């Protein structure tokens, strides 16, 4: 899509880290950040075979969007529930955007199209309850796996495909299943081709956690009824801002967090004051955790939902061990207006708030929290979007992705691989006696003292 002229953009405010860091300490990273920026753009950085996300927003064509929207419309016409099967990067982006844009009580609306998730856990109870829930629903499946071989989604797909085929027959099931996977490799590709499912391709050069702006994210988001063109437009705008030069907001965020990390702030809390952003934080945690946590290095990404977690984690953040930095996502304007009423009895002593909007109270809670945390020794950064809509979510996604690419380079790790995620899989396969794991199986059983 092409860049359009637009109004305001996402902003970054790092002024509240100045007391924690010597003058010039962020700036001293600039030469390295500029190198990282140039290497990203020139495609010469580590992991350069996974840089497809950089130009992705520009490369999405009208035809691509039309095809996704048509497929979404067909699924909506045939079903009342879409089960999106995937894990990690094949799950979190779609869920983050859908939750950010949905009505808070959408799940309780029996007339509304529901997008629900599976394949992101291996809980037997979850699958029992999911099958029970789906038993009397017209449902479809969108199965997403880049490798096409990941165990969790493969189990979910086997269970739900069987349920769907039993319920509506193989032919109708085929019309209700969409697979998003590699162009040619993997078990899911083989199965999809064999069964004749509608498929979309995840480009080779886009890693899972950077794939939300491919059909991986766009199809479920479109099925949920949201404007994927606006989402992509936001990413296009942020890309243009990032491409203007190395002095941009994403690079500034990357430099600021790495400068703080080098001072011992090894945990970054992404905080929101808007419950719809909970899964954006989950997406961000994967993006940074999987990209940076390597070679015994990396900022540990954690998340908090405020003011909820001020009543659980607030104590630690204010007074616990000093290793935290905090990045607050501020949504400047609420969509709706709710005013706190006057009460003559005033038993709750709340009349000092009468006539004020709930959002005004929330904003004062936000400012009060940021100031308190800074006073308590937690450096604070702020990412500001004017409203919570598809356009600004698109800006937010590209901003964090670009900053992640630079930040990983500043840490001198390859931000685009994830070798560490294999360790648990190898043990699990050995313990489950997967063919090919005989030696590992013997070794692990010996370690456990089993025969
Ligand atoms: O970001 C990543 O690469 C991972 O989180 C993957 O997305 C995740 O492991 C799922 O992999 P796949 O899409 O191959 O099933």
Boltz pocket constraint, residues with backbone or C-beta under 6 A from the ligand:
constraints:
  - pocket:
      binder: B
      contacts: [[A, 87], [A, 88], [A, 89], [A, 90], [A, 144], [A, 145], [A, 146], [A, 147], [A, 148], [A, 149], [A, 150], [A, 153], [A, 207], [A, 208], [A, 209], [A, 210], [A, 290], [A, 418]]
      max_distance: 6.0
